[in-house]
Amino acid sequence: MKKIILTILTSLISLSFFGQEIAGQWNGILKVPGAQLRLVFDIQKTANGIGATMDSPDQGAKGIPVSTSSFENSVLKITVANLKIEYEGTLGKDNIIVGNFKQAGQSFPMNLSKEKAEKEALIRPQEPTKPYSYYSEYIIFENKKAGINLAGTLTLPKKDGVFPVVILISGSGPQNRDEELLGHKPFLVLSDYLTKNGIAVLRYDDRGVAASKGNFKTATSLDFSTDVEAGIEYLKTRKEINKSKIGLIGHSEGGIIAPMVARKSKDVAFIVLLAGTGIQGDQLLLLQQQLIGKASGVSDEDLQKNKLSNRKVFDIVNKSASLEQLQIDLTNYIKQTLKDNSNGEKPAEMSDDDFIKLQLKQIATPWMHYFIKYNPAPTLEKVKCAVLALNGEKDLQVPPKENLAAIKEALSKGGNKNVTAIELPNLNHLFQECKTGSPQEYATIEQTFSPTTLIEILKWIKTQTK
């Protein structure tokens, strides 16, 4: 559900040793799960010795402050304390610095050269190209409850006709209408496939993202559900849409939102949950952290420590009645933890206040506060329309066995008999064919969306819209 992000500041650094061969602009490509980022170290001689800046061109940032640096015995070392960044590399005879970039305990190979760095071209064979063989229209619709306009794309099999339709609901984090991430555009691929096979599709930018208005940072899953409701109201105004055959397809968090809407709206004929959750948010995050940590090589001892620590934090969130109270309770808890454990997990160079602010920024947000406390089961019990729930066997973000079982149990408890739940072999959270299911694989896999999954979705929707 989330990605590593390199944030940027500005300043100068000094090197403890000046070697003529180190002066100049050094370029590298940082390959992290979710992105390829160009980084540039510009090292120069100054009146005081050596100065340098670090740039991240892909993030539009220049002059990143470096806390400490050295160049001795051909080894370049640079640290950025506030961002928990370290770089160490050795300058060879070929004028290449071979090294590693570390951030927050994770290490990634990154070599530096004075030649211009070029990103590896991403191959995405499933991504459709224009001209499309169907009608595609840029549209804007209004969420009157929120007082915002949302921008999207409506695709129709042809200009004339009345068609069943689905609204695509994206996963967590700010997503555009294609649910674009790691060079993949899964919603574009899914929309293209369904439209070519007779199903109209509405996909839209999340509020506050791309061309949509609104504030993403202050919104919760419940707020996002009103955006979907607005999309339904818009579709009901279109003469090309069969108003009795409107469906929702939600991926990840979208699989939480779709049942929220279906429970309340009689206009929803069916829903598809792609890696949707059936268990409470805190339980999901604990499972997710355990599985991804293990796949990343974290020791069992550290995994257990992390689990206990996170469990305590989640307990505080669950007991909090408001964001204001949560900030107070978390601040007190973190202060006590730092006091009991000396520096605890805090980087030595980071102040207590900065560490606390960082933790609050990650946890004490409207979205996280809501997500951790939300249990989808009571909502699923009230969903009466047809439901297809799909999960990948190797999904480490929404583990299939726990979540599919919970979804089926809740729907059955509510008396819903039109339920199909399938665990698809060898697929990850993005429904890509994969090796381990680790998020670190997502960007390296050429496939955007498993053809098997596309076929399964279409076959089921065709059955519901006969």
Beta strands, then each sheet from edge to edge (+ up, - down):
strand 1: 13-14
strand 2: 24-32
strand 3: 35-46
strand 4: 49-56
strand 5: 61-64
strand 6: 68-72
strand 7: 75-80
strand 8: 85-91
strand 9: 96-103
strand 10: 106-109
strand 11: 112-113
strand 12: 135-143
strand 13: 148-156
strand 14: 163-169
strand 15: 200-204
strand 16: 241-251
strand 17: 268-274
strand 18: 386-392
strand 19: 419-424
sheet 1: 1+ 4- 3+ 2-
sheet 2: 1+ 4- 5+
sheet 3: 6+ 7- 8+ 9- 10+
sheet 4: 6+ 7- 8+ 9- 11+
sheet 5: 12+ 13- 15+ 14+ 16+ 17+ 18+ 19+
end
